[in-house]
Amino acid sequence: NIIAMRINGELNQITVYFNIVDTNGNFHWIDYPQLPLNQWYHLSATYDGLKLIAYLNGTAIDSLLEEFTIRYDDSPLDIGYASIIWQEYFKGNIDGVMIYDY
């Protein structure tokens, strides 16, 4: 499972997407709108087994209606780091991280 943030310095904006990988290796994602730099944002997403919903500052901005099983593996959870493969670090502040499993 991947939540990825990417900053595009040329456009002076933040590009954000939320991504989930299923048990077949398929990617399911939602793109957020382009966000200006130097502002705080509350980004979240939920998946209930049928609908993936992306939220920006508490408001649902997009959804994807697809039924799939989320892939699980025993890899460590990385926040602000894009895995050993890419070795990319998030350059900015991350605050108030919460992860729920209901």
KEKE-3310 file (N, C-alpha, C; in steps of 0.2 Angstrom, whole numbers, plus 5000, padded with zeros to 4 digits):
npx = (5004:5003:5005:5008:5018:5023:5033:5034:5045:5047:5035:5031:5022:5013:5011:5000:4995:4985:4987:4983:4988:4982:4979:4982:4992:4988:4986:4977:4971:4969:4970:4975:4970:4981:4992:4996:5013:5020:5009:4998:4991:4977:4977:4969:4963:4951:4946:4933:4932:4924:4923:4935:4940:4945:4951:4952:4957:4947:4936:4927:4935:4936:4932:4933:4925:4927:4929:4941:4954:4965:4982:4994:5009:5024:5032:5041:5032:5034:5035:5036:5047:5052:5054:5067:5070:5068:5073:5069:5066:5054:5053:5050:5037:5029:5014:5004:5001:4990:4984:4972:4963:4949)
npy = (4994:5011:5028:5042:5057:5070:5083:5095:5105:5114:5118:5124:5119:5107:5090:5077:5061:5047:5030:5013:4996:4981:4963:4957:4964:4976:4993:5006:5022:5039:5055:5071:5088:5101:5108:5123:5128:5130:5130:5123:5107:5096:5080:5065:5048:5035:5018:5006:4994:4994:5007:5020:5034:5051:5064:5082:5094:5090:5088:5078:5075:5067:5051:5033:5019:5004:4986:4977:4967:4972:4972:4964:4964:4961:4972:4986:5001:5016:5033:5048:5044:5036:5022:5009:5006:5018:5028:5041:5056:5065:5082:5093:5097:5085:5082:5076:5062:5049:5032:5021:5005:4999)
npz = (5000:4996:4999:4991:4989:4979:4974:4962:4957:4946:4942:4953:4962:4972:4968:4971:4975:4979:4982:4980:4981:4974:4977:4965:4960:4954:4952:4960:4960:4965:4959:4967:4966:4959:4971:4979:4984:5001:5010:5023:5022:5024:5021:5016:5015:5011:5011:5009:5005:4994:4989:4985:4993:4992:5002:5004:5015:5024:5015:5003:4988:4977:4971:4969:4962:4965:4968:4977:4984:4996:4994:5005:5014:5023:5023:5030:5036:5028:5030:5023:5015:5000:4998:4997:4984:4976:4984:4989:4998:5007:5006:5017:5030:5039:5048:5062:5059:5056:5057:5053:5056:5053)
capx = (5000:5007:5003:5014:5018:5028:5034:5036:5048:5046:5028:5030:5016:5013:5007:4998:4990:4984:4988:4983:4990:4978:4982:4984:4997:4985:4986:4971:4974:4966:4974:4972:4971:4988:4992:5002:5018:5020:5003:4997:4985:4975:4976:4967:4959:4948:4944:4929:4931:4921:4924:4941:4938:4951:4949:4957:4955:4940:4931:4928:4936:4936:4931:4934:4921:4930:4930:4947:4957:4971:4988:4997:5015:5027:5037:5040:5029:5038:5032:5041:5052:5049:5056:5074:5071:5069:5077:5067:5064:5049:5057:5044:5034:5023:5012:4998:5000:4986:4983:4967:4961:4942)
capy = (5000:5017:5035:5045:5064:5072:5090:5097:5112:5118:5121:5128:5116:5100:5085:5072:5055:5041:5024:5006:4990:4975:4956:4955:4969:4981:5000:5009:5028:5045:5061:5077:5094:5104:5112:5128:5127:5135:5130:5117:5104:5090:5075:5059:5044:5029:5013:5002:4987:4995:5014:5023:5042:5056:5070:5087:5098:5087:5088:5073:5078:5062:5044:5028:5014:4997:4981:4973:4966:4976:4968:4964:4961:4963:4977:4991:5007:5022:5040:5053:5040:5032:5015:5008:5006:5025:5032:5048:5059:5071:5088:5097:5095:5080:5082:5073:5056:5044:5026:5017:4999:4997)
capz = (5000:4995:4999:4988:4988:4974:4973:4956:4958:4940:4942:4960:4965:4974:4965:4976:4973:4984:4978:4984:4976:4976:4977:4958:4958:4950:4956:4961:4963:4964:4959:4970:4962:4960:4977:4979:4990:5007:5014:5026:5019:5027:5015:5019:5010:5014:5006:5013:5001:4987:4987:4988:4993:4993:5005:5005:5021:5026:5010:4998:4982:4972:4973:4964:4964:4963:4973:4976:4990:4997:4995:5011:5014:5029:5022:5035:5034:5028:5030:5020:5011:4995:4998:4996:4977:4974:4989:4989:5004:5007:5009:5020:5036:5040:5055:5064:5055:5060:5053:5057:5053:5056)
cpx = (5004:5003:5009:5013:5024:5028:5037:5039:5047:5040:5026:5023:5017:5008:5006:4994:4990:4983:4987:4984:4985:4982:4984:4990:4994:4985:4980:4973:4969:4971:4971:4973:4978:4987:4997:5006:5017:5013:5002:4991:4983:4973:4974:4963:4956:4946:4940:4928:4927:4922:4930:4939:4944:4948:4954:4954:4948:4935:4932:4929:4936:4934:4932:4930:4924:4931:4936:4949:4964:4977:4991:5004:5018:5032:5035:5036:5034:5034:5037:5047:5049:5053:5064:5075:5072:5073:5076:5064:5059:5053:5051:5042:5028:5021:5005:4996:4995:4984:4978:4965:4955:4939)
cpy = (5006:5023:5039:5053:5066:5079:5091:5104:5116:5121:5125:5125:5109:5095:5079:5067:5050:5035:5018:5001:4984:4968:4954:4959:4975:4988:5003:5016:5034:5051:5067:5083:5097:5108:5117:5126:5132:5135:5123:5114:5098:5085:5068:5055:5038:5024:5008:4995:4988:5002:5017:5031:5046:5062:5076:5092:5096:5086:5083:5077:5074:5055:5039:5022:5007:4993:4977:4972:4969:4971:4969:4961:4963:4968:4983:4997:5013:5028:5045:5050:5036:5026:5015:5008:5014:5030:5040:5050:5065:5077:5093:5095:5090:5081:5079:5067:5051:5038:5022:5011:4997:4992)
cpz = (5000:4995:4997:4987:4984:4973:4966:4956:4952:4940:4948:4963:4968:4970:4970:4973:4979:4980:4982:4978:4979:4975:4971:4956:4954:4955:4955:4964:4961:4964:4963:4965:4964:4966:4977:4985:4995:5010:5017:5023:5023:5022:5019:5013:5014:5009:5011:5010:4995:4985:4990:4987:4995:4996:5005:5010:5023:5021:5005:4992:4976:4975:4967:4966:4961:4969:4972:4983:4990:4998:5002:5011:5021:5029:5028:5032:5034:5027:5028:5017:5006:4993:4996:4988:4974:4978:4989:4995:5003:5010:5011:5027:5035:5047:5056:5060:5059:5055:5057:5053:5056:5052)
residu = (ASN:ILE:ILE:ALA:MET:ARG:ILE:ASN:GLY:GLU:LEU:ASN:GLN:ILE:THR:VAL:TYR:PHE:ASN:ILE:VAL:ASP:THR:ASN:GLY:ASN:PHE:HIS:TRP:ILE:ASP:TYR:PRO:GLN:LEU:PRO:LEU:ASN:GLN:TRP:TYR:HIS:LEU:SER:ALA:THR:TYR:ASP:GLY:LEU:LYS:LEU:ILE:ALA:TYR:LEU:ASN:GLY:THR:ALA:ILE:ASP:SER:LEU:LEU:GLU:GLU:PHE:THR:ILE:ARG:TYR:ASP:ASP:SER:PRO:LEU:ASP:ILE:GLY:TYR:ALA:SER:ILE:ILE:TRP:GLN:GLU:TYR:PHE:LYS:GLY:ASN:ILE:ASP:GLY:VAL:MET:ILE:TYR:ASP:TYR)
# end
